[in-house]
Amino acid sequence: MAPVTPTQATTGLPEAPRTLDRREGPYGEVVLRQRGGPPADPGMEASDAPAEPAVYEIIANGCFLMDTSDGRSERLLIDAALAALPADRVRPSVLIGGLGVGFSLARAAESPRWGRIAVVEREEAVIDWHRTGPLSAVSAAALADPRSEILHTDLVAHLRTRADQDTYDALCLDIDNGPDWTVTEDNDSLYSPGGLAACRDRLTPGGVLAVWSAQPSPAFEEALRNAGFRGVHTEEIPVVRGVPDVVHLARKGA
C-alpha cells in the first residue's frame, strides 16, 4: 500500500506519483515512481515545493512491489537470518535475493559480522537506479563496501546452475510478494519443492533460509518442513491494522 503523504492528508486527494523511469525488459515492464520530494518541474519556486520527503516506488507489470516509506521488514530479513546463525560462525556469507529498494543490502553492510554479501537482481533497470539513480541514497555506502557484489541474473536460475557451486551461510530472499502471490509466474518455482531443495543445496550445514512475505503463510511453513528444513518459524512486523509483513525462517541440518 502506498504511504499517505502530508499533501494527501491536507487536501484529501491522493498525490499523483511522478514516473522517473520506465523500462521494458525480458520479464515485462518495470517502473520507478516518486511521491513527494523535490518538484518534477525545475521552474517551480522552492516555496511551492512539497514539504514531505521523497518516497520511491517500484512497479512491476502494473503491480506495486515496494517503496522506501518503511523498510522494517526488509531489515528484519537480514537481522533475523544473522541472529539464527550459530554464534561461532565466523564471517558468514549471505546471498540476498532481490535488490529491491536496497534496504536489505544496506542493512547487511551495516553489520561488520557478515563476510561476503552477494545480491542477485535480474532487472538491469533496478541495478541502474541504485548505481546512478535516486535509489543510491539508500544503497551507495553498501555498494561501495568491498564485501558487496551484485550478480545480474535470475535468482531461480542462479540457484539451480550446477556450474556455480558457491554456497552461503544464509539466503535472504525477497522475491515478488512472497510465496502466496507472485507478480511474475516464473517466480512460483522458487517456492516449489524443487526450488526449496535448490535453496537447501546452496546453504552450508547449519545455514539459514529467510524468506520475506507480504502475509503469513502456514502452508509455506509446512512446505519448508517437507523440504527437510528444521527450526521453521515466522517473525512478524507489528502493524496498527491490516496483515503484517513477515519473515519465514528455516535452518538446514548440520
VEXDREN-2710 file (C-alpha; in Angstrom, 1 decimal):
% VEXDREN-2710
k/r/px/py/pz
1/MET/0.0/0.0/0.0
2/ALA/1.4/3.4/-0.9
3/PRO/2.0/5.8/2.1
4/VAL/-0.3/8.7/2.9
5/THR/1.7/11.9/2.4
6/PRO/1.1/15.2/4.2
7/THR/-0.2/16.6/0.9
8/GLN/-2.9/13.9/0.7
9/ALA/-3.7/14.3/4.4
10/THR/-4.2/18.1/3.9
11/THR/-6.2/18.1/0.7
12/GLY/-7.9/14.7/1.0
13/LEU/-6.8/14.0/-2.6
14/PRO/-4.2/11.3/-3.5
15/GLU/-0.9/12.7/-4.7
16/ALA/-0.2/11.7/-8.3
17/PRO/3.1/9.8/-8.5
18/ARG/5.7/11.0/-10.9
19/THR/7.3/8.5/-13.2
20/LEU/11.0/8.8/-13.2
21/ASP/11.9/5.8/-15.4
22/ARG/10.0/3.1/-17.3
23/ARG/11.7/0.1/-18.9
24/GLU/10.6/-2.9/-20.9
25/GLY/12.7/-6.0/-20.1
26/PRO/12.6/-9.7/-20.6
27/TYR/10.2/-10.1/-17.7
28/GLY/7.9/-7.2/-18.6
29/GLU/7.7/-3.6/-17.6
30/VAL/9.4/-2.1/-14.5
31/VAL/8.7/1.5/-13.4
32/LEU/10.3/3.8/-10.8
33/ARG/8.0/6.4/-9.4
34/GLN/8.3/9.2/-6.9
35/ARG/5.9/10.7/-4.4
36/GLY/6.8/13.9/-2.6
37/GLY/10.3/15.4/-2.5
38/PRO/11.7/18.0/-5.0
39/PRO/9.3/19.1/-7.7
40/ALA/9.5/17.5/-11.1
41/ASP/9.3/20.9/-12.8
42/PRO/12.7/22.7/-12.3
43/GLY/10.9/26.0/-12.9
44/MET/8.7/25.6/-9.8
45/GLU/9.6/28.0/-7.0
46/ALA/11.2/26.5/-4.0
47/SER/8.5/27.8/-1.7
48/ASP/5.9/25.8/-3.7
49/ALA/7.8/22.5/-3.4
50/PRO/6.1/19.8/-1.3
51/ALA/7.4/19.5/2.3
52/GLU/7.2/15.7/2.5
53/PRO/10.3/13.7/1.8
54/ALA/10.6/11.7/-1.4
55/VAL/9.2/8.2/-1.5
56/TYR/10.3/6.0/-4.3
57/GLU/8.2/3.1/-5.6
58/ILE/9.0/0.1/-7.8
59/ILE/6.1/-1.1/-10.0
60/ALA/6.4/-4.4/-12.0
61/ASN/3.9/-5.2/-14.8
62/GLY/1.5/-2.7/-13.2
63/CYS/1.7/-4.2/-9.7
64/PHE/3.1/-2.3/-6.7
65/LEU/6.1/-4.2/-5.3
66/MET/7.8/-2.0/-2.7
67/ASP/8.7/1.5/-1.7
68/THR/11.1/3.4/0.5
69/SER/8.5/4.5/3.1
70/ASP/9.4/2.0/5.8
71/GLY/11.8/-0.9/5.3
72/ARG/11.4/-2.6/8.7
73/SER/10.6/-6.0/7.3
74/GLU/13.4/-5.8/4.8
75/ARG/15.9/-5.1/7.6
76/LEU/14.3/-7.9/9.7
77/LEU/15.0/-10.3/6.8
78/ILE/18.7/-9.7/7.4
79/ASP/18.7/-9.3/11.2
80/ALA/16.7/-12.5/11.8
81/ALA/18.9/-14.6/9.5
82/LEU/22.1/-13.4/11.2
83/ALA/20.6/-14.0/14.7
84/ALA/19.6/-17.5/13.7
85/LEU/23.2/-18.5/12.6
86/PRO/25.4/-20.3/15.1
87/ALA/27.2/-17.7/17.3
88/ASP/30.6/-19.2/16.4
89/ARG/30.0/-18.8/12.6
90/VAL/32.9/-16.5/11.5
91/ARG/32.4/-14.0/8.7
92/PRO/29.2/-15.8/7.3
93/SER/28.3/-15.2/3.7
94/VAL/24.9/-14.1/2.6
95/LEU/23.0/-14.2/-0.7
96/ILE/20.3/-11.6/-0.9
97/GLY/17.6/-12.5/-3.5
98/GLY/16.3/-9.2/-4.9
99/LEU/17.9/-5.8/-4.7
100/GLY/14.6/-4.0/-4.5
101/VAL/14.9/-0.6/-3.0
102/GLY/18.1/-1.6/-1.2
103/PHE/17.1/-1.8/2.5
104/SER/18.2/-5.4/2.9
105/LEU/21.6/-4.8/1.2
106/ALA/22.1/-1.6/3.3
107/ARG/21.3/-3.5/6.5
108/ALA/23.7/-6.3/5.7
109/ALA/26.5/-3.9/5.0
110/GLU/25.9/-2.1/8.4
111/SER/26.9/-5.3/10.2
112/PRO/30.7/-6.0/10.5
113/ARG/29.9/-9.7/11.2
114/TRP/28.9/-10.5/7.6
115/GLY/31.6/-11.6/5.2
116/ARG/30.7/-11.9/1.5
117/ILE/27.4/-10.0/0.7
118/ALA/26.1/-11.1/-2.7
119/VAL/22.9/-9.7/-4.2
120/VAL/21.1/-11.3/-7.1
121/GLU/19.0/-8.9/-9.2
122/ARG/17.6/-9.8/-12.7
123/GLU/16.3/-6.3/-13.7
124/GLU/19.0/-4.2/-15.2
125/ALA/16.8/-1.1/-14.6
126/VAL/16.8/-1.7/-10.8
127/ILE/20.6/-2.0/-10.7
128/ASP/20.9/1.2/-12.7
129/TRP/18.5/3.0/-10.3
130/HIS/20.9/2.1/-7.4
131/ARG/24.2/2.7/-9.2
132/THR/23.4/6.0/-10.9
133/GLY/19.8/6.9/-9.9
134/PRO/17.8/8.1/-6.9
135/LEU/17.9/4.8/-5.0
136/SER/21.6/5.3/-4.5
137/ALA/20.5/7.4/-1.4
138/VAL/19.7/4.0/0.2
139/SER/22.5/1.8/-1.2
140/ALA/25.5/3.9/-2.2
141/ALA/27.5/3.1/1.0
142/ALA/26.6/-0.6/0.8
143/LEU/27.6/-0.9/-2.9
144/ALA/31.0/0.8/-2.1
145/ASP/31.6/-1.8/0.6
146/PRO/34.3/-4.3/-0.7
147/ARG/32.3/-7.2/0.7
148/SER/29.3/-6.4/-1.6
149/GLU/28.7/-7.6/-5.1
150/ILE/25.7/-7.5/-7.5
151/LEU/25.0/-10.6/-9.6
152/HIS/22.9/-9.6/-12.6
153/THR/21.0/-12.8/-13.1
154/ASP/17.7/-14.5/-12.3
155/LEU/17.7/-15.9/-8.8
156/VAL/15.9/-19.2/-9.7
157/ALA/18.4/-19.8/-12.5
158/HIS/21.3/-18.9/-10.2
159/LEU/20.3/-21.3/-7.5
160/ARG/19.9/-24.2/-10.0
161/THR/23.1/-23.6/-12.0
162/ARG/25.3/-26.6/-11.5
163/ALA/28.4/-24.8/-12.9
164/ASP/28.3/-22.4/-9.9
165/GLN/28.8/-24.3/-6.7
166/ASP/29.1/-21.4/-4.4
167/THR/27.4/-22.0/-1.0
168/TYR/26.2/-19.4/1.5
169/ASP/25.6/-19.4/5.2
170/ALA/22.4/-17.5/4.7
171/LEU/19.9/-17.0/1.9
172/CYS/17.7/-13.9/2.4
173/LEU/15.0/-13.9/-0.3
174/ASP/12.7/-11.0/-1.1
175/ILE/11.1/-12.0/-4.4
176/ASP/7.8/-10.6/-5.6
177/ASN/5.3/-10.5/-2.7
178/GLY/6.3/-13.8/-1.1
179/PRO/5.3/-17.4/-1.6
180/ASP/1.5/-16.9/-1.8
181/TRP/1.4/-14.2/-4.5
182/THR/4.0/-13.7/-7.2
183/VAL/3.8/-11.0/-9.9
184/THR/5.9/-13.0/-12.3
185/GLU/4.8/-16.5/-12.9
186/ASP/8.3/-17.9/-13.2
187/ASN/9.0/-17.0/-9.6
188/ASP/6.4/-19.5/-8.4
189/SER/9.0/-22.2/-8.9
190/LEU/11.2/-20.7/-6.2
191/TYR/8.7/-21.7/-3.5
192/SER/8.1/-25.2/-5.0
193/PRO/9.6/-28.4/-3.6
194/GLY/12.3/-28.2/-6.3
195/GLY/13.0/-24.5/-5.6
196/LEU/13.3/-25.1/-1.8
197/ALA/15.6/-28.1/-2.5
198/ALA/17.8/-25.8/-4.6
199/CYS/17.9/-23.3/-1.7
200/ARG/18.9/-26.1/0.7
201/ASP/21.6/-27.3/-1.5
202/ARG/23.2/-23.8/-1.7
203/LEU/23.3/-23.5/2.1
204/THR/26.3/-24.6/4.2
205/PRO/25.5/-27.1/7.1
206/GLY/23.5/-25.2/9.7
207/GLY/22.8/-22.4/7.2
208/VAL/19.7/-20.3/7.4
209/LEU/17.0/-19.6/4.8
210/ALA/15.0/-16.4/5.4
211/VAL/12.0/-15.6/3.1
212/TRP/10.1/-12.3/3.1
213/SER/6.4/-12.4/2.6
214/ALA/3.6/-9.8/2.4
215/GLN/1.5/-12.1/4.7
216/PRO/1.9/-15.1/7.0
217/SER/1.7/-18.5/5.2
218/PRO/1.2/-21.6/7.3
219/ALA/1.2/-23.6/4.0
220/PHE/4.7/-22.3/3.2
221/GLU/5.9/-23.2/6.7
222/GLU/4.7/-26.8/6.1
223/ALA/6.5/-26.7/2.7
224/LEU/9.7/-25.8/4.4
225/ARG/9.4/-28.7/6.8
226/ASN/8.6/-31.1/3.9
227/ALA/11.7/-29.8/2.2
228/GLY/13.8/-31.0/5.1
229/PHE/14.4/-27.7/6.9
230/ARG/14.5/-27.5/10.7
231/GLY/13.6/-24.9/13.2
232/VAL/10.9/-23.4/11.0
233/HIS/9.2/-20.4/12.4
234/THR/7.8/-16.9/11.4
235/GLU/8.6/-13.4/12.7
236/GLU/6.1/-10.6/12.1
237/ILE/6.4/-6.9/11.8
238/PRO/3.8/-5.3/14.1
239/VAL/1.2/-3.1/12.3
240/VAL/-1.6/-0.9/13.5
241/ARG/-4.1/-2.6/11.2
242/GLY/-4.1/-5.0/8.3
243/VAL/-2.0/-8.0/7.6
244/PRO/1.7/-7.8/8.8
245/ASP/4.7/-8.4/6.6
246/VAL/6.6/-11.5/7.9
247/VAL/9.9/-13.3/7.5
248/HIS/9.8/-17.1/7.4
249/LEU/12.9/-18.7/8.8
250/ALA/14.3/-22.2/8.5
251/ARG/17.6/-23.9/9.1
252/LYS/19.5/-26.6/7.1
253/GLY/20.6/-29.6/9.2
254/ALA/24.2/-29.7/10.3
END
